[in-house]
Amino acid sequence: MYLNDHLAGATAGTELARRMVAEHRDSAFGSELKALAAEISHDRQHLLRLLDDLDVAVSRYKVYGAWLGEKAARVKPNGRLLRRSGLTMLVELEAMRLGVQGKVLLWRVLLSASADEPRLETDWLEQLLHRAERQLRTLDSLHARATTALLSATPQKAPGAAR
């Protein structure tokens, strides 16, 4: 159940990352998002391999539910009919960060269990953990840059002006 819950999250995260790449391909964020999306997709594949190695059946309904949930999350009211809200990028980066933080915790749990489970390769899990920690740093950097860009594009009211 635990690994399948993480697989569901990885499925939603992979879909979100792919969509963000398509949306921001030509922006200043495009190359970093593309690299991040590729890593997130590879991490999902590693998780599938891990389920297979541990003889854990994939819960298809969770995977499909997560896939569908990510698609449904796109249809959120943002006050605009055909365009994205300026805050959408921040919300999506924050959602990705939550997912990657969950992945960090997964790899840590599995590293702890690896002493008692010979099918868990410690070196491999450590590599996945380090990559996830690097992904967090990348997401934090992207978030900071997106915040700066958003705030610099937002008209500022004069101090003391009516709110």
C-alpha positions in Angstrom: 0.0 0.0 0.0 2.8 2.5 1.0 4.7 2.0 -2.2 1.6 2.2 -4.3 0.6 5.5 -2.6 4.0 6.8 -3.6 3.6 5.5 -7.1 0.3 7.3 -7.4 2.0 10.5 -6.3 4.8 9.9 -8.7 2.3 9.5 -11.5 0.6 12.8 -10.7 4.0 14.5 -10.3 5.2 13.2 -13.7 2.1 14.5 -15.4 2.4 17.9 -13.7 6.0 18.1 -14.6 5.3 17.2 -18.3 2.6 19.8 -18.5 4.8 22.5 -17.0 7.5 21.8 -19.5 4.9 22.1 -22.4 3.6 25.4 -20.9 7.0 27.0 -20.1 9.2 25.4 -22.8 10.2 28.8 -24.3 10.5 30.6 -21.0 13.5 31.3 -18.7 12.4 28.2 -16.7 12.1 25.8 -19.7 15.5 24.0 -19.6 15.4 23.5 -15.9 11.8 22.2 -15.9 12.7 19.9 -18.8 15.6 18.3 -16.9 13.5 18.1 -13.7 10.6 16.5 -15.6 13.0 13.9 -17.1 14.4 13.1 -13.6 10.9 12.8 -12.1 9.8 10.4 -14.8 13.0 8.3 -14.3 12.4 8.2 -10.6 8.9 6.9 -11.2 10.4 4.2 -13.4 12.8 3.3 -10.6 9.9 3.0 -8.2 8.1 0.7 -10.6 11.2 -1.4 -10.8 11.4 -1.4 -7.0 7.8 -2.7 -6.8 8.6 -5.4 -9.2 11.8 -6.4 -7.3 9.8 -6.6 -4.1 7.0 -8.5 -5.7 4.5 -5.7 -4.9 1.5 -5.6 -7.3 0.8 -2.2 -8.8 -2.6 -0.8 -7.7 -3.8 0.3 -11.1 -6.8 2.1 -9.7 -4.4 4.3 -7.6 -2.2 5.0 -10.6 -5.2 5.9 -12.9 -6.8 7.9 -10.1 -3.7 10.0 -9.7 -3.4 10.5 -13.4 -7.0 11.6 -13.6 -6.7 13.7 -10.5 -3.8 15.7 -12.0 -5.9 16.3 -15.1 -8.9 17.4 -13.0 -6.7 19.8 -11.0 -6.0 21.7 -14.2 -9.7 22.8 -14.3 -9.6 25.0 -11.2 -11.3 28.4 -11.0 -8.7 31.1 -11.3 -10.9 34.0 -12.5 -9.8 33.5 -16.1 -11.5 31.6 -18.7 -8.8 30.9 -21.3 -5.5 32.0 -19.7 -3.6 30.9 -16.7 -3.4 33.0 -13.6 -0.1 34.6 -12.7 0.0 32.6 -9.6 -0.4 29.2 -11.4 3.4 28.8 -11.8 3.9 29.2 -8.1 1.2 26.8 -7.1 2.5 24.2 -9.5 6.0 24.6 -8.3 4.8 24.2 -4.7 2.8 21.1 -5.6 5.9 19.6 -7.3 8.0 20.5 -4.2 5.5 18.7 -2.0 5.7 15.6 -4.2 9.5 15.6 -4.3 9.6 16.1 -0.5 7.5 13.0 -0.2 9.9 11.2 -2.5 12.8 12.2 -0.2 11.0 10.7 2.7 10.3 7.5 0.7 13.9 7.0 -0.1 14.9 7.6 3.5 12.4 5.0 4.7 13.6 2.5 2.2 17.3 3.1 3.1 16.4 2.5 6.8 14.7 -0.8 5.7 17.6 -1.9 3.5 19.5 -3.4 6.3 16.8 -6.0 6.7 15.8 -6.4 3.1 18.5 -7.6 0.7 16.4 -6.7 -2.4 16.8 -3.0 -1.5 20.1 -1.8 -3.0 21.6 0.8 -0.6 23.8 2.5 -3.1 21.0 2.9 -5.6 18.6 4.3 -2.9 21.3 6.8 -1.8 21.6 8.0 -5.4 17.9 8.4 -5.7 17.8 10.3 -2.3 20.6 12.7 -3.4 18.9 13.3 -6.7 15.6 14.1 -4.9 17.4 16.5 -2.6 18.9 18.2 -5.6 15.5 18.4 -7.1 14.2 20.2 -4.0 17.0 22.8 -4.4 16.1 23.3 -8.0 12.4 23.7 -7.2 13.3 26.2 -4.5 15.4 28.2 -7.0 12.7 28.1 -9.6 10.1 29.2 -7.0 12.2 32.1 -5.9 12.8 33.2 -9.5 9.1 32.9 -10.3 8.1 34.9 -7.2 10.5 37.7 -8.2 9.2 37.7 -11.8 5.6 37.8 -10.6 6.2 40.5 -8.0 8.1 42.7 -10.5 5.3 42.3 -13.0 2.6 43.2 -10.5 1.7 46.9 -10.3 2.6 48.2 -6.8 0.4 50.6 -4.9 2.0 53.7 -3.5 2.6 53.6 0.3 -0.5 54.9 2.1 -2.8 54.4 -0.9 -6.3 53.1 -0.3 -6.5 49.4 -0.4 
